[in-house]
Amino acid sequence: MSFLTLLTDFGLQDGYPGIMKGVIYSIAPGCRIADITHSISPQNIREGGLALSRAYRYFPDSTIHIAVVDPGVGTARRPLAMQLGRYFFVGPDNGLFTDVILEARQNGWETCFIHLNRPQYWLPNPSRVFHGRDIFAPAAAHLAAGVGLKELGDEIHDPALLPPLLPQQTAAGWKGYVVAVDHFGNLSTNILENHLAGLGRVRVQVAGRVIEGLVKTFGERPSGELVALIGTDHDLSISIVNGDARAVLGVGVGAEVTVSGDAAA
């Protein structure tokens, strides 16, 4: 049995994810499909890529991950399918897969990138504005049904990559940014747990507020208190206990966060 996932910025109101599932089941009726999310902010490629990189590894080997956050749909940007290690990915070649591609390369995984340029694996008469339905879903379904990856198109070696968002080391510690805000209003940063090694007791500054030290759990502080902790992806996260840090601090993706420590050189 083949497993596929869907991640889009389509929302649920208009039925687009359901249409993509119908296309997939029509070609590969024996597969199973899971939704990662359809609530990526519209056209936010970085947010989609981060959500995909957090989720893909928890699915079985050979899962086909379809991701569609595609503000350039219908332009010269290429439709893409790829193998990265034990997984397959299908979607627009616009940087959406930057995080997973860089991870694969850093780990020395096998990679293969295919330009989806063979219309026999698309729906007939594809729309210029819904490649999720007309190109990505059918190509992924054919892959799930046993068509070889390299049969879907021509191999390429230059997938689009976004510039990496890396924190900057400072004399006192690190300067980074909020890279994601979750449903609860928690702020995830690009400062990772390993960046904090050697800093001692840390001081986190964001939106003019100072947080002294890290907590391990929300339960260590009373409701309403601003805290910093290591999040689910080993990233520095900022939260309000039983509250919404985004709303309280008035910040979102892109907000600057600095970290210093009492042991910093």
Phi and psi in degrees as GROMACS dihedral restraints (atoms count N, CA, C in turn):
[ dihedral_restraints ]
;  ai    aj    ak    al  type     phi  dphi    fc
    3     4     5     6     1   -94.0    20    10
    4     5     6     7     1   141.8    20    10
    6     7     8     9     1  -110.1    20    10
    7     8     9    10     1   136.8    20    10
    9    10    11    12     1  -130.7    20    10
   10    11    12    13     1   153.1    20    10
   12    13    14    15     1  -126.2    20    10
   13    14    15    16     1   159.3    20    10
   15    16    17    18     1  -125.3    20    10
   16    17    18    19     1   134.4    20    10
   18    19    20    21     1  -138.0    20    10
   19    20    21    22     1   122.6    20    10
   21    22    23    24     1  -146.8    20    10
   22    23    24    25     1   173.6    20    10
   24    25    26    27     1  -106.3    20    10
   25    26    27    28     1    23.8    20    10
   27    28    29    30     1   -77.4    20    10
   28    29    30    31     1   -21.2    20    10
   30    31    32    33     1    69.8    20    10
   31    32    33    34     1  -172.4    20    10
   33    34    35    36     1  -116.2    20    10
   34    35    36    37     1   -12.4    20    10
   36    37    38    39     1   -63.6    20    10
   37    38    39    40     1   -39.0    20    10
   39    40    41    42     1   -96.2    20    10
   40    41    42    43     1    -1.9    20    10
   42    43    44    45     1    81.6    20    10
   43    44    45    46     1     8.0    20    10
   45    46    47    48     1   -63.3    20    10
   46    47    48    49     1   -41.9    20    10
   48    49    50    51     1   -60.8    20    10
   49    50    51    52     1   -37.5    20    10
   51    52    53    54     1   -65.1    20    10
   52    53    54    55     1   -37.1    20    10
   54    55    56    57     1   -63.0    20    10
   55    56    57    58     1   -43.9    20    10
   57    58    59    60     1   -60.2    20    10
   58    59    60    61     1   -39.8    20    10
   60    61    62    63     1   -64.5    20    10
   61    62    63    64     1   -39.5    20    10
   63    64    65    66     1   -61.0    20    10
   64    65    66    67     1   -41.4    20    10
   66    67    68    69     1   -61.9    20    10
   67    68    69    70     1   -45.3    20    10
   69    70    71    72     1   -63.4    20    10
   70    71    72    73     1   -47.6    20    10
   72    73    74    75     1   -65.4    20    10
   73    74    75    76     1   -30.0    20    10
   75    76    77    78     1   -67.1    20    10
   76    77    78    79     1   -29.8    20    10
   78    79    80    81     1   -95.6    20    10
   79    80    81    82     1   -37.0    20    10
   81    82    83    84     1  -131.0    20    10
   82    83    84    85     1    72.2    20    10
   84    85    86    87     1   -63.8    20    10
   85    86    87    88     1   -17.9    20    10
   87    88    89    90     1   -90.1    20    10
   88    89    90    91     1     2.9    20    10
   90    91    92    93     1   -83.8    20    10
   91    92    93    94     1   170.4    20    10
   93    94    95    96     1  -122.1    20    10
   94    95    96    97     1   141.7    20    10
   96    97    98    99     1  -124.9    20    10
   97    98    99   100     1   132.8    20    10
   99   100   101   102     1  -118.5    20    10
  100   101   102   103     1   144.4    20    10
  102   103   104   105     1   -94.3    20    10
  103   104   105   106     1   123.0    20    10
  105   106   107   108     1   -79.2    20    10
  106   107   108   109     1   -57.0    20    10
  108   109   110   111     1  -168.1    20    10
  109   110   111   112     1   151.9    20    10
  111   112   113   114     1  -123.2    20    10
  112   113   114   115     1    22.2    20    10
  114   115   116   117     1  -113.7    20    10
  115   116   117   118     1    20.7    20    10
  117   118   119   120     1   -60.8    20    10
  118   119   120   121     1   139.8    20    10
  120   121   122   123     1   -57.6    20    10
  121   122   123   124     1   138.0    20    10
  123   124   125   126     1   -51.8    20    10
  124   125   126   127     1   129.5    20    10
  126   127   128   129     1    64.7    20    10
  127   128   129   130     1    12.2    20    10
  129   130   131   132     1   -89.8    20    10
  130   131   132   133     1    89.6    20    10
  132   133   134   135     1   -63.6    20    10
  133   134   135   136     1   -43.5    20    10
  135   136   137   138     1   -62.4    20    10
  136   137   138   139     1   -42.4    20    10
  138   139   140   141     1   -62.6    20    10
  139   140   141   142     1   -42.0    20    10
  141   142   143   144     1   -63.7    20    10
  142   143   144   145     1   -42.7    20    10
  144   145   146   147     1   -63.9    20    10
  145   146   147   148     1   -38.6    20    10
  147   148   149   150     1   -65.7    20    10
  148   149   150   151     1   -44.0    20    10
  150   151   152   153     1   -62.1    20    10
  151   152   153   154     1   -40.5    20    10
  153   154   155   156     1   -64.4    20    10
  154   155   156   157     1   -44.7    20    10
  156   157   158   159     1   -65.4    20    10
  157   158   159   160     1   -28.0    20    10
  159   160   161   162     1   -75.2    20    10
  160   161   162   163     1   -29.2    20    10
  162   163   164   165     1  -101.2    20    10
  163   164   165   166     1   -33.5    20    10
  165   166   167   168     1   -59.4    20    10
  166   167   168   169     1   -35.2    20    10
  168   169   170   171     1   -70.1    20    10
  169   170   171   172     1   -13.5    20    10
  171   172   173   174     1   -89.7    20    10
  172   173   174   175     1     5.9    20    10
  174   175   176   177     1  -103.3    20    10
  175   176   177   178     1   162.2    20    10
  177   178   179   180     1   -62.6    20    10
  178   179   180   181     1   155.7    20    10
  180   181   182   183     1   -51.2    20    10
  181   182   183   184     1   145.0    20    10
  183   184   185   186     1    73.1    20    10
  184   185   186   187     1     7.1    20    10
  186   187   188   189     1   -58.6    20    10
  187   188   189   190     1   142.7    20    10
  189   190   191   192     1  -103.4    20    10
  190   191   192   193     1   113.7    20    10
  192   193   194   195     1   -98.5    20    10
  193   194   195   196     1   115.7    20    10
  195   196   197   198     1   -98.7    20    10
  196   197   198   199     1   121.5    20    10
  198   199   200   201     1  -125.7    20    10
  199   200   201   202     1   130.1    20    10
  201   202   203   204     1  -135.0    20    10
  202   203   204   205     1    99.8    20    10
  204   205   206   207     1  -131.7    20    10
  205   206   207   208     1   102.5    20    10
  207   208   209   210     1  -139.3    20    10
  208   209   210   211     1    66.6    20    10
  210   211   212   213     1   -63.2    20    10
  211   212   213   214     1   -18.2    20    10
  213   214   215   216     1   -97.5    20    10
  214   215   216   217     1    19.4    20    10
  216   217   218   219     1   -54.9    20    10
  217   218   219   220     1   134.9    20    10
  219   220   221   222     1    87.1    20    10
  220   221   222   223     1    -6.6    20    10
  222   223   224   225     1   -91.9    20    10
  223   224   225   226     1  -163.4    20    10
  225   226   227   228     1   -76.5    20    10
  226   227   228   229     1    -4.9    20    10
  228   229   230   231     1   -62.1    20    10
  229   230   231   232     1   140.1    20    10
  231   232   233   234     1   -83.9    20    10
  232   233   234   235     1   145.3    20    10
  234   235   236   237     1   -79.2    20    10
  235   236   237   238     1   141.5    20    10
  237   238   239   240     1  -135.2    20    10
  238   239   240   241     1   144.1    20    10
  240   241   242   243     1  -130.7    20    10
  241   242   243   244     1   149.5    20    10
  243   244   245   246     1  -154.5    20    10
  244   245   246   247     1   156.7    20    10
  246   247   248   249     1  -112.6    20    10
  247   248   249   250     1   128.4    20    10
  249   250   251   252     1  -126.7    20    10
  250   251   252   253     1   103.5    20    10
  252   253   254   255     1    61.5    20    10
  253   254   255   256     1  -121.4    20    10
  255   256   257   258     1   -91.2    20    10
  256   257   258   259     1     4.7    20    10
  258   259   260   261     1  -128.7    20    10
  259   260   261   262     1   161.1    20    10
  261   262   263   264     1  -118.6    20    10
  262   263   264   265     1   151.1    20    10
  264   265   266   267     1  -138.5    20    10
  265   266   267   268     1   142.9    20    10
  267   268   269   270     1  -137.7    20    10
  268   269   270   271     1   133.8    20    10
  270   271   272   273     1   165.8    20    10
  271   272   273   274     1  -167.2    20    10
  273   274   275   276     1   -76.7    20    10
  274   275   276   277     1   145.7    20    10
  276   277   278   279     1   -89.4    20    10
  277   278   279   280     1    71.7    20    10
  279   280   281   282     1  -130.2    20    10
  280   281   282   283     1    15.4    20    10
  282   283   284   285     1    99.0    20    10
  283   284   285   286     1    -6.1    20    10
  285   286   287   288     1   -58.2    20    10
  286   287   288   289     1   -30.2    20    10
  288   289   290   291     1   -99.0    20    10
  289   290   291   292     1    14.7    20    10
  291   292   293   294     1   -53.6    20    10
  292   293   294   295     1   -50.3    20    10
  294   295   296   297     1   -63.7    20    10
  295   296   297   298     1   -42.3    20    10
  297   298   299   300     1   -74.1    20    10
  298   299   300   301     1   -33.0    20    10
  300   301   302   303     1   -67.2    20    10
  301   302   303   304     1   -44.8    20    10
  303   304   305   306     1   -63.6    20    10
  304   305   306   307     1   -38.8    20    10
  306   307   308   309     1   -62.7    20    10
  307   308   309   310     1   -43.7    20    10
  309   310   311   312     1   -60.7    20    10
  310   311   312   313     1   -44.6    20    10
  312   313   314   315     1   -67.1    20    10
  313   314   315   316     1   -39.9    20    10
  315   316   317   318     1   -64.3    20    10
  316   317   318   319     1   -30.9    20    10
  318   319   320   321     1   -93.7    20    10
  319   320   321   322     1    -0.2    20    10
  321   322   323   324     1    70.1    20    10
  322   323   324   325     1    27.8    20    10
  324   325   326   327     1   -75.9    20    10
  325   326   327   328     1   155.5    20    10
  327   328   329   330     1   -64.2    20    10
  328   329   330   331     1   135.1    20    10
  330   331   332   333     1  -133.1    20    10
  331   332   333   334     1   149.0    20    10
  333   334   335   336     1  -152.5    20    10
  334   335   336   337     1   128.1    20    10
  336   337   338   339     1  -117.8    20    10
  337   338   339   340     1   129.2    20    10
  339   340   341   342     1  -124.5    20    10
  340   341   342   343     1   125.6    20    10
  342   343   344   345     1   -77.5    20    10
  343   344   345   346     1   118.2    20    10
  345   346   347   348     1   -77.2    20    10
  346   347   348   349     1    80.1    20    10
  348   349   350   351     1  -119.3    20    10
  349   350   351   352     1    24.5    20    10
  351   352   353   354     1  -115.0    20    10
  352   353   354   355     1   101.6    20    10
  354   355   356   357     1   -62.1    20    10
  355   356   357   358     1   -16.5    20    10
  357   358   359   360     1   -64.3    20    10
  358   359   360   361     1   -14.5    20    10
  360   361   362   363     1  -106.2    20    10
  361   362   363   364     1    14.2    20    10
  363   364   365   366     1  -107.0    20    10
  364   365   366   367     1   174.6    20    10
  366   367   368   369     1   -76.5    20    10
  367   368   369   370     1   153.6    20    10
  369   370   371   372     1   -64.5    20    10
  370   371   372   373     1   148.7    20    10
  372   373   374   375     1    50.7    20    10
  373   374   375   376     1    60.3    20    10
  375   376   377   378     1   -64.3    20    10
  376   377   378   379     1   141.9    20    10
  378   379   380   381     1   -70.4    20    10
  379   380   381   382     1   154.2    20    10
  381   382   383   384     1   -81.5    20    10
  382   383   384   385     1    -8.1    20    10
  384   385   386   387     1  -124.4    20    10
  385   386   387   388     1     5.2    20    10
  387   388   389   390     1  -141.6    20    10
  388   389   390   391     1    64.8    20    10
  390   391   392   393     1   -71.4    20    10
  391   392   393   394     1   -19.6    20    10
  393   394   395   396     1   -57.9    20    10
  394   395   396   397     1   -42.7    20    10
  396   397   398   399     1   -77.8    20    10
  397   398   399   400     1   -44.1    20    10
  399   400   401   402     1   -93.5    20    10
  400   401   402   403     1   -21.7    20    10
  402   403   404   405     1  -124.0    20    10
  403   404   405   406     1   -53.9    20    10
  405   406   407   408     1   -69.6    20    10
  406   407   408   409     1   -47.1    20    10
  408   409   410   411     1   -62.9    20    10
  409   410   411   412     1   -48.8    20    10
  411   412   413   414     1   -66.1    20    10
  412   413   414   415     1   -38.6    20    10
  414   415   416   417     1   -61.8    20    10
  415   416   417   418     1   -44.2    20    10
  417   418   419   420     1   -64.3    20    10
  418   419   420   421     1   -38.5    20    10
  420   421   422   423     1   -65.6    20    10
  421   422   423   424     1   -40.4    20    10
  423   424   425   426     1   -63.6    20    10
  424   425   426   427     1   -38.6    20    10
  426   427   428   429     1   -62.0    20    10
  427   428   429   430     1   -43.8    20    10
  429   430   431   432     1   -64.8    20    10
  430   431   432   433     1   -30.1    20    10
  432   433   434   435     1   -83.2    20    10
  433   434   435   436     1    -2.0    20    10
  435   436   437   438     1   115.5    20    10
  436   437   438   439     1    -2.4    20    10
  438   439   440   441     1   -68.8    20    10
  439   440   441   442     1   135.4    20    10
  441   442   443   444     1   -68.3    20    10
  442   443   444   445     1   147.5    20    10
  444   445   446   447     1   -54.5    20    10
  445   446   447   448     1   -45.3    20    10
  447   448   449   450     1   -73.6    20    10
  448   449   450   451     1    -9.5    20    10
  450   451   452   453     1   -79.2    20    10
  451   452   453   454     1   -17.0    20    10
  453   454   455   456     1   -79.5    20    10
  454   455   456   457     1   -14.4    20    10
  456   457   458   459     1   172.1    20    10
  457   458   459   460     1  -166.5    20    10
  459   460   461   462     1   -91.6    20    10
  460   461   462   463     1   141.6    20    10
  462   463   464   465     1   -73.2    20    10
  463   464   465   466     1   139.3    20    10
  465   466   467   468     1  -126.5    20    10
  466   467   468   469     1   168.8    20    10
  468   469   470   471     1  -133.1    20    10
  469   470   471   472     1    13.1    20    10
  471   472   473   474     1  -134.6    20    10
  472   473   474   475     1    58.4    20    10
  474   475   476   477     1   -61.1    20    10
  475   476   477   478     1   147.9    20    10
  477   478   479   480     1   -67.1    20    10
  478   479   480   481     1   134.5    20    10
  480   481   482   483     1  -128.5    20    10
  481   482   483   484     1   137.7    20    10
  483   484   485   486     1   -83.0    20    10
  484   485   486   487     1   152.1    20    10
  486   487   488   489     1   -59.8    20    10
  487   488   489   490     1   133.0    20    10
  489   490   491   492     1   -66.9    20    10
  490   491   492   493     1   143.0    20    10
  492   493   494   495     1   -93.8    20    10
  493   494   495   496     1    94.8    20    10
  495   496   497   498     1  -108.7    20    10
  496   497   498   499     1   143.3    20    10
  498   499   500   501     1   -70.1    20    10
  499   500   501   502     1   157.5    20    10
  501   502   503   504     1  -107.4    20    10
  502   503   504   505     1   130.6    20    10
  504   505   506   507     1   -75.7    20    10
  505   506   507   508     1   137.7    20    10
  507   508   509   510     1  -120.6    20    10
  508   509   510   511     1   174.1    20    10
  510   511   512   513     1   -62.0    20    10
  511   512   513   514     1   -30.1    20    10
  513   514   515   516     1   -98.1    20    10
  514   515   516   517     1   -16.4    20    10
  516   517   518   519     1   166.3    20    10
  517   518   519   520     1  -109.2    20    10
  519   520   521   522     1  -144.8    20    10
  520   521   522   523     1   148.3    20    10
  522   523   524   525     1  -119.1    20    10
  523   524   525   526     1   126.4    20    10
  525   526   527   528     1  -139.1    20    10
  526   527   528   529     1  -162.6    20    10
  528   529   530   531     1  -143.1    20    10
  529   530   531   532     1   156.0    20    10
  531   532   533   534     1   -71.0    20    10
  532   533   534   535     1   126.8    20    10
  534   535   536   537     1  -111.3    20    10
  535   536   537   538     1   -13.4    20    10
  537   538   539   540     1  -159.8    20    10
  538   539   540   541     1   151.0    20    10
  540   541   542   543     1  -128.9    20    10
  541   542   543   544     1   125.3    20    10
  543   544   545   546     1   -90.7    20    10
  544   545   546   547     1  -177.0    20    10
  546   547   548   549     1   -58.1    20    10
  547   548   549   550     1   -29.0    20    10
  549   550   551   552     1   -89.2    20    10
  550   551   552   553     1    -3.2    20    10
  552   553   554   555     1    87.0    20    10
  553   554   555   556     1    10.9    20    10
  555   556   557   558     1   -74.3    20    10
  556   557   558   559     1   141.6    20    10
  558   559   560   561     1  -103.0    20    10
  559   560   561   562     1   119.3    20    10
  561   562   563   564     1   -97.5    20    10
  562   563   564   565     1   139.1    20    10
  564   565   566   567     1  -115.4    20    10
  565   566   567   568     1   171.3    20    10
  567   568   569   570     1   -92.5    20    10
  568   569   570   571     1    12.1    20    10
  570   571   572   573     1   -91.7    20    10
  571   572   573   574     1   121.7    20    10
  573   574   575   576     1  -100.6    20    10
  574   575   576   577     1   164.7    20    10
  576   577   578   579     1   -55.4    20    10
  577   578   579   580     1   -40.3    20    10
  579   580   581   582     1   -67.8    20    10
  580   581   582   583     1   -22.7    20    10
  582   583   584   585     1   -67.6    20    10
  583   584   585   586     1   -23.7    20    10
  585   586   587   588     1   -86.8    20    10
  586   587   588   589     1    -8.1    20    10
  588   589   590   591     1   -60.2    20    10
  589   590   591   592     1   132.3    20    10
  591   592   593   594     1    87.6    20    10
  592   593   594   595     1    -4.5    20    10
  594   595   596   597     1   -83.2    20    10
  595   596   597   598     1   -15.4    20    10
  597   598   599   600     1    74.9    20    10
  598   599   600   601     1  -143.2    20    10
  600   601   602   603     1   -73.5    20    10
  601   602   603   604     1   123.5    20    10
  603   604   605   606     1   -93.0    20    10
  604   605   606   607     1   155.1    20    10
  606   607   608   609     1  -123.7    20    10
  607   608   609   610     1   124.1    20    10
  609   610   611   612     1  -109.2    20    10
  610   611   612   613     1   131.8    20    10
  612   613   614   615     1  -121.2    20    10
  613   614   615   616     1   130.0    20    10
  615   616   617   618     1  -153.5    20    10
  616   617   618   619     1   134.4    20    10
  618   619   620   621     1    52.5    20    10
  619   620   621   622     1    37.6    20    10
  621   622   623   624     1    76.8    20    10
  622   623   624   625     1     4.5    20    10
  624   625   626   627     1  -106.9    20    10
  625   626   627   628     1   150.8    20    10
  627   628   629   630     1  -118.7    20    10
  628   629   630   631     1   132.1    20    10
  630   631   632   633     1  -116.3    20    10
  631   632   633   634     1   121.6    20    10
  633   634   635   636     1   -93.6    20    10
  634   635   636   637     1   115.3    20    10
  636   637   638   639     1    78.8    20    10
  637   638   639   640     1   171.5    20    10
  639   640   641   642     1  -111.9    20    10
  640   641   642   643     1   149.9    20    10
  642   643   644   645     1  -105.8    20    10
  643   644   645   646     1   160.0    20    10
  645   646   647   648     1   -94.0    20    10
  646   647   648   649     1   -29.2    20    10
  648   649   650   651     1  -140.4    20    10
  649   650   651   652     1   157.1    20    10
  651   652   653   654     1   -62.6    20    10
  652   653   654   655     1   -29.4    20    10
  654   655   656   657     1   -69.9    20    10
  655   656   657   658     1    -6.7    20    10
  657   658   659   660     1   -77.8    20    10
  658   659   660   661     1   -13.6    20    10
  660   661   662   663     1  -130.3    20    10
  661   662   663   664     1   156.0    20    10
  663   664   665   666     1   -72.9    20    10
  664   665   666   667     1   160.3    20    10
  666   667   668   669     1   -54.9    20    10
  667   668   669   670     1   138.8    20    10
  669   670   671   672     1    92.3    20    10
  670   671   672   673     1    -8.6    20    10
  672   673   674   675     1   -85.1    20    10
  673   674   675   676     1   140.5    20    10
  675   676   677   678     1   -80.4    20    10
  676   677   678   679     1   126.4    20    10
  678   679   680   681     1  -133.7    20    10
  679   680   681   682     1   159.7    20    10
  681   682   683   684     1  -122.0    20    10
  682   683   684   685     1   142.3    20    10
  684   685   686   687     1  -157.1    20    10
  685   686   687   688     1   168.7    20    10
  687   688   689   690     1   -87.4    20    10
  688   689   690   691     1   125.0    20    10
  690   691   692   693     1   -86.4    20    10
  691   692   693   694     1  -170.2    20    10
  693   694   695   696     1   -66.1    20    10
  694   695   696   697     1   -22.5    20    10
  696   697   698   699     1  -107.6    20    10
  697   698   699   700     1    26.2    20    10
  699   700   701   702     1    60.8    20    10
  700   701   702   703     1    32.4    20    10
  702   703   704   705     1  -110.3    20    10
  703   704   705   706     1   152.0    20    10
  705   706   707   708     1   -69.1    20    10
  706   707   708   709     1   125.1    20    10
  708   709   710   711     1  -124.8    20    10
  709   710   711   712     1   151.6    20    10
  711   712   713   714     1  -123.9    20    10
  712   713   714   715     1   129.7    20    10
  714   715   716   717     1  -141.6    20    10
  715   716   717   718     1   161.0    20    10
  717   718   719   720     1  -107.0    20    10
  718   719   720   721     1   125.1    20    10
  720   721   722   723     1   -59.9    20    10
  721   722   723   724     1   121.7    20    10
  723   724   725   726     1    55.0    20    10
  724   725   726   727     1    33.4    20    10
  726   727   728   729     1  -149.0    20    10
  727   728   729   730     1  -164.2    20    10
  729   730   731   732     1  -124.4    20    10
  730   731   732   733     1   103.0    20    10
  732   733   734   735     1   -65.3    20    10
  733   734   735   736     1   -36.0    20    10
  735   736   737   738     1   -59.2    20    10
  736   737   738   739     1   -46.9    20    10
  738   739   740   741     1   -69.9    20    10
  739   740   741   742     1   -41.1    20    10
  741   742   743   744     1   -69.1    20    10
  742   743   744   745     1   -43.1    20    10
  744   745   746   747     1   -86.2    20    10
  745   746   747   748     1   -19.4    20    10
  747   748   749   750     1    69.6    20    10
  748   749   750   751     1    32.3    20    10
  750   751   752   753     1  -128.1    20    10
  751   752   753   754     1   167.1    20    10
  753   754   755   756     1  -150.0    20    10
  754   755   756   757     1  -153.2    20    10
  756   757   758   759     1   -58.3    20    10
  757   758   759   760     1   133.3    20    10
  759   760   761   762     1    99.9    20    10
  760   761   762   763     1   -13.7    20    10
  762   763   764   765     1   -64.4    20    10
  763   764   765   766     1   139.6    20    10
  765   766   767   768     1   -76.8    20    10
  766   767   768   769     1   140.8    20    10
  768   769   770   771     1  -133.2    20    10
  769   770   771   772     1   132.0    20    10
  771   772   773   774     1  -120.2    20    10
  772   773   774   775     1   149.1    20    10
  774   775   776   777     1  -133.0    20    10
  775   776   777   778     1   132.9    20    10
  777   778   779   780     1  -131.5    20    10
  778   779   780   781     1   170.2    20    10
  780   781   782   783     1  -146.2    20    10
  781   782   783   784     1   157.4    20    10
  783   784   785   786     1   -76.1    20    10
  784   785   786   787     1    -7.4    20    10
  786   787   788   789     1  -108.6    20    10
  787   788   789   790     1     3.6    20    10
  789   790   791   792     1   -67.5    20    10
  790   791   792   793     1   141.6    20    10
